[in-house]
């Protein structure tokens, strides 16, 4: 079997109100990751701005842009210069009145490969995403990059095994999750830990069930009434945590992944082989009364 290893870069950072400043910071950190050997670099969810969905404010629609557009064009130049794949989560203006939470994928030669639009849209206190985002209509997506076939899902998608399963069945060799999630200031430490552990555990389970590595990249820092919990992490193809970032610092990390291991895990733990696809029709129902 041909040796297939890939080095992935995670950028966990704080953001400010200035879009250009955030893009410049992200670009600098992409360069740092590339200098450390990264071949694929994933940025956090909505990295060009503060997490604006904590309020319902019509002025925030001014933060959106077309995809492809200014941000992807700037990042494409960096990707081509550094020979790295860039996974970039952006606020997309599709047309007047239709906006999406979207991640663009740019190949190592600077080619724009396409985008994934977030399918699961939350609506909770401080996460009023349904006010801003139309649910994705492109379906689940994989992207054939120079280094690997990658699947991209976004934040709230993390909690849905169906999304990870379908993306894996499409041939994704790595699942990437750009994310923005945090703790309310009013919470106690026990609640904080419970929430973080649930968040990481559900994503590790996607890795185990599908035999693929997971790369989850979260923002960090205080914004409004939220402490974004960072904790970005990488698993191997059986859910073992290879790296976990801090909860309170900006970090750039480069992690080696051996994509050949997926075959070994899937052979010895044949969850895909033993799927009873003939029995799964009820999953399409909202609830079975």
Buried (B, 14 or more C-beta within 10 A) or exposed (E): EEEBEBBBBBBBBBBEEEBEEBBEBBBBBBBBBBEEEBBBBBBBBBBBBBBBBBEEEEEBBEBBBEBBBBBBEBBBEBBBEBBBBBBBBBBBBBEEEEBBBBBBBBBBEBBBBBBBBBBBBBEEEBBBBBBBBBEBEEEBBBBBBBBBBBBBBBBBBBBBBBBBBBBBBEEBBBBBBBBBBBBEEEBEEEEBEEBBEEBBEBBBBBBBBBBBBBBBBBBBBEBEEBBBBBBBBBBBBBBEEBBBBEBEEBBBBBBEBBBEBBEBBBEEBEEEEEEEEEEEEEEEEEEEE
